[in-house]
Amino acid sequence: MKVIVDLCVVPLGVGVSVSKYVALCQQVLKDAGLDYRLHAYGTNIEGGFDEVFAAIKACHEKIHAEGAPRISTTIKLGTRIDREQTMDDKLQSVAEKLGK
């Protein structure tokens, strides 16, 4: 099953700046071969359900290995079985409705 996820991983106990840890997780997603897009407050990811969640687990493992004692993660996800849909499809649909 394909899934589109909105992921926000927040390492705790590492100070104010977390961009180092965000970059680590982005590299995990890249290495996993998943389609992903960073945005201001998280990352959208699309792929197979099991592959996406394995990558999220790997993000946690990598961030802990780099010294974060705690991580708070928010995940929103969507699946559909009536047709294939990508992140691009969803954005294009809204753009069309806006007349772009």
C-alpha positions in Angstrom: 0.0 0.0 0.0 1.3 3.5 -0.9 1.2 6.2 1.8 1.8 10.0 1.8 3.1 11.1 5.2 3.7 14.5 6.8 6.5 14.0 9.3 7.8 16.4 12.0 10.7 15.0 14.1 11.7 17.2 17.0 14.8 16.2 18.9 14.7 17.3 22.6 17.6 18.1 24.8 19.9 19.2 22.0 19.5 23.0 22.3 17.5 25.5 20.2 18.7 24.7 16.7 17.7 21.3 15.3 18.7 21.7 11.6 21.6 19.3 12.1 19.1 16.6 13.0 16.7 17.5 10.3 19.6 17.1 7.8 20.4 13.7 9.2 16.8 12.5 8.7 16.7 14.0 5.2 19.8 11.9 4.4 18.1 8.8 5.8 15.1 9.4 3.5 17.4 10.0 0.5 19.4 6.8 1.2 16.0 4.9 1.5 15.2 6.0 -2.1 11.9 7.6 -1.0 10.3 10.6 -2.6 10.3 13.4 0.0 10.0 17.2 0.3 11.3 19.3 3.2 9.0 22.2 4.2 9.2 24.8 6.9 7.8 22.6 9.7 8.4 19.1 8.5 8.8 16.7 5.6 6.3 15.1 3.2 7.2 11.6 2.2 5.6 9.2 -0.2 6.3 5.5 -0.9 5.3 2.1 0.2 3.8 2.0 3.7 6.4 -0.4 5.2 9.4 1.4 3.5 8.2 4.8 4.8 7.8 3.6 8.3 11.1 1.8 8.2 12.8 5.1 7.2 11.0 6.9 10.0 12.4 4.4 12.5 15.8 4.8 10.9 15.5 8.6 11.4 14.9 8.1 15.1 17.8 5.7 15.4 20.2 8.1 13.6 19.1 11.1 15.6 19.5 9.2 18.9 22.9 7.9 17.8 23.9 11.6 17.2 23.2 12.5 20.8 19.5 13.4 21.1 18.2 11.9 24.3 14.5 12.3 23.4 12.5 12.8 20.2 9.0 13.9 19.8 7.5 13.0 16.4 4.2 14.0 14.8 2.9 12.0 11.9 -0.1 12.6 9.6 -0.7 10.1 6.9 -3.1 9.3 4.1 -3.7 6.2 2.0 -6.1 5.6 -0.8 -7.0 2.5 -2.7 -9.3 3.9 -5.3 -6.4 5.2 -7.4 -2.7 6.1 -7.4 -2.0 9.6 -6.1 1.3 11.4 -5.6 2.3 14.5 -3.7 2.6 16.3 -7.1 -1.0 15.2 -8.0 -2.3 16.8 -4.8 -0.5 20.0 -5.4 -1.5 20.2 -9.1 -5.2 19.7 -8.2 -5.2 22.7 -5.9 -3.2 24.8 -8.4 -5.8 24.0 -11.1 -8.6 25.1 -8.8 -6.7 28.4 -8.2 -6.4 28.9 -12.0 -2.7 28.5 -12.2 
